[in-house]
Amino acid sequence: MKDIVKIAIFAISVLALSPFAGFWIVGLVGGGLLLLPVVAAISKFLPKTWQHIENSLLAKTHFSPTA
């Protein structure tokens, strides 16, 4: 019986908090879609700046590209 109560409380809390999670997911996806044209413009018109940004990001993740 205690397990059923725990499951019910968890289900109710997930349902109650889902609008907040949806808000953040939509906001993050929207922000990413907003940044795509900005990043494309930087890489097109300022290739040296984009290369610097790319190198600094890759240095932080310790990933070395093969090309």
C-alpha positions as CSV (number, residue, x, y, z in Angstrom):
1,M,0.0,0.0,0.0
2,K,2.9,2.4,0.8
3,D,4.3,1.8,-2.7
4,I,1.0,2.7,-4.4
5,V,0.9,6.0,-2.3
6,K,4.5,6.8,-3.3
7,I,3.7,6.2,-7.0
8,A,0.5,8.3,-6.8
9,I,2.4,11.2,-5.1
10,F,5.1,11.0,-7.8
11,A,2.6,10.9,-10.6
12,I,0.7,13.9,-9.2
13,S,4.0,15.9,-8.7
14,V,5.1,15.1,-12.3
15,L,1.7,16.3,-13.6
16,A,1.9,19.4,-11.5
17,L,5.4,20.3,-12.5
18,S,5.1,19.4,-16.2
19,P,4.1,22.9,-17.4
20,F,7.3,24.3,-15.9
21,A,9.4,21.7,-17.6
22,G,7.6,22.3,-20.9
23,F,8.2,26.1,-20.5
24,W,12.0,25.5,-20.1
25,I,12.2,23.0,-23.0
26,V,10.4,25.3,-25.3
27,G,12.5,28.2,-24.2
28,L,15.8,26.3,-24.7
29,V,14.7,25.1,-28.2
30,G,13.6,28.6,-29.1
31,G,16.9,30.1,-27.9
32,G,18.8,27.5,-29.9
33,L,16.8,28.3,-33.1
34,L,17.3,32.0,-32.5
35,L,21.1,31.5,-32.3
36,L,21.4,29.4,-35.5
37,P,21.3,32.4,-37.9
38,V,23.6,34.4,-35.7
39,V,26.2,31.6,-35.7
40,A,25.8,31.1,-39.4
41,A,26.4,34.8,-40.0
42,I,29.5,34.8,-37.8
43,S,30.9,31.8,-39.5
44,K,30.2,33.2,-43.0
45,F,31.4,36.8,-42.5
46,L,34.0,36.4,-39.8
47,P,35.7,33.1,-40.4
48,K,38.8,33.9,-38.3
49,T,36.6,34.9,-35.3
50,W,34.6,31.7,-35.7
51,Q,37.7,29.6,-35.9
52,H,38.9,31.2,-32.7
53,I,35.6,30.5,-31.0
54,E,35.6,26.9,-32.2
55,N,39.2,26.3,-31.1
56,S,38.5,27.7,-27.6
57,L,35.4,25.5,-27.2
58,L,37.3,22.5,-28.4
59,A,40.1,23.2,-26.0
60,K,37.7,23.3,-23.1
61,T,36.1,19.9,-24.0
62,H,39.5,18.3,-24.7
63,F,38.4,17.2,-28.1
64,S,40.8,17.3,-31.0
65,P,39.4,17.3,-34.5
66,T,40.9,15.0,-37.1
67,A,40.9,17.5,-39.9
